[in-house]
Amino acid sequence: MEHDLYDLAILGCGPAGLSAAINATIRNKKVVVIGSEVCSPPMHKAQKIDNYLGLPDISGSELLDKFMQHAGQRGIEIINNKATSINEWEGLFNILVGEEIIASRTIVIATGVPYRPTLPREEHFLGKGLGYCATCDGPIYKGKDVIIIGHSTEAEGEANFMAEICKQVYYLPLYKAIENLDPSIIILNGKPAGIVGEEFVLGLQLKDGSTIDTEGLFILGGETAPDRLIPGLEIKNNHIAVNRQQETNLPGIYAAGDCTGGPYQVAKSVGEGQVAGLNASKYASRHRG
Ligand SMILES: Cc1cc2nc3c(=O)[nH]c(=O)nc-3n(C[C@H](O)[C@H](O)[C@H](O)COP(=O)(O)OP(=O)(O)OC[C@H]3O[C@@H](n4cnc5c(N)ncnc54)[C@H](O)[C@@H]3O)c2cc1C
């Protein structure tokens, strides 16, 4: 599917992302929001939110419904998927979403609480046998053995793609029901404990002490740390570093909500989303070709 060039691409459809989107559309900007089907998993879990001004005694899912209705009234386009990588090319950002590329003048990151690694020492092995995007790095492992740790059924499509090009794919699901996995893939049972290797990934160790040799390890279908989506993004104390304009260290990229730090609250996310949306709109206006 062909997409036009957007002024703002917003990653995350929780309160921060929707607030950025609503404010940018009020500024007449062309906006796309990318996020999960349940737009804010934490709000959805909150039985009662009692500290959102003007709407006391409301459940998280009711408040989220109101936010979604507001976004719907403004005709905001929401794509239910995940961004898996972002590249900048001549002042425009190209975002990989599933198999589509979305181009935008600016980005607002509103992806919620920071990424928690699945395994110890992930940082050390990134690019040395460990990857988070099979579509991006898969060809490096053509004809080799790889292990894929899948956090959700989302990872199965990427595992099936790897099965077409790799010698052998092993799949370790961290969820209950596998839906659609290529029959050539060997399913591993157990819990992952650590990565075997000094400089490069040589294998995966399981909690029962056994190890499986591999040349490549992918962790898919879970959260993606923002600095892995966007190389060079500054992180401070596990959060995206921003100033009071919600600008990150990278021109044209803004961040808002839980991903920038505590307090992890709806009102703070909505406020930061507004500032990010307005400033990204100004940036997009200044950079129209
Ligand atoms: C049990 C519970 C109770 C709570 N109670 C309260 C309360 O009483 N009051 C209060 O103010 N707050 C409460 N909170 C906190 C509140 O829900 C969060 O602070 C708020 O949801 C944060 O909003 P956000 O937009 O930053 O992120 P989120 O709401 O987490 O939204 C993040 C979005 O980013 C998407 N995303 C992630 N990665 C990607 C990617 N790579 N590409 C595209 N999209 C991506 C997700 O799918 C999601 O749509 C509670 C939280 C919980 C869990």
The ligand as a Gaussian input file, in Angstrom:
#p B3LYP/6-31G(d) Opt

LIG

0 1
 C       -2.440000      -0.849000      36.538000
 C       -2.146000       0.592000      36.153000
 C       -2.799000       1.618000      36.773000
 C       -2.541000       2.947000      36.406000
 N       -3.221000       3.935000      37.057000
 C       -3.007000       5.231000      36.715000
 C       -3.747000       6.280000      37.350000
 O       -4.571000       6.050000      38.238000
 N       -3.490000       7.557000      36.946000
 C       -2.589000       7.860000      35.951000
 O       -2.439000       9.041000      35.621000
 N       -1.873000       6.885000      35.356000
 C       -2.061000       5.572000      35.684000
 N       -1.334000       4.579000      35.078000
 C       -0.272000       4.947000      34.125000
 C       -0.761000       5.345000      32.725000
 O       -1.558000       4.326000      32.189000
 C        0.461000       5.631000      31.834000
 O        1.247000       6.633000      32.435000
 C        0.057000       6.086000      30.440000
 O       -0.708000       5.113000      29.788000
 C        1.303000       6.396000      29.604000
 O        0.904000       6.836000      28.354000
 P        1.889000       6.769000      27.080000
 O        1.096000       7.330000      25.954000
 O        3.192000       7.374000      27.420000
 O        2.192000       5.233000      26.850000
 P        1.201000       3.966000      26.700000
 O       -0.140000       4.268000      27.185000
 O        1.947000       2.834000      27.296000
 O        1.126000       3.763000      25.132000
 C        2.262000       3.338000      24.430000
 C        1.872000       2.992000      23.011000
 O        3.063000       2.799000      22.233000
 C        2.877000       1.675000      21.378000
 N        4.192000       1.217000      20.936000
 C        5.204000       0.666000      21.654000
 N        6.249000       0.370000      20.849000
 C        5.878000       0.761000      19.586000
 C        6.533000       0.734000      18.325000
 N        7.764000       0.234000      18.168000
 N        5.857000       1.202000      17.243000
 C        4.599000       1.706000      17.350000
 N        3.941000       1.757000      18.550000
 C        4.581000       1.290000      19.644000
 C        2.073000       0.721000      22.243000
 O        1.517000      -0.261000      21.430000
 C        1.053000       1.703000      22.820000
 O        0.075000       1.965000      21.838000
 C       -1.580000       3.249000      35.413000
 C       -0.898000       2.203000      34.780000
 C       -1.181000       0.886000      35.142000
 C       -0.427000      -0.238000      34.452000

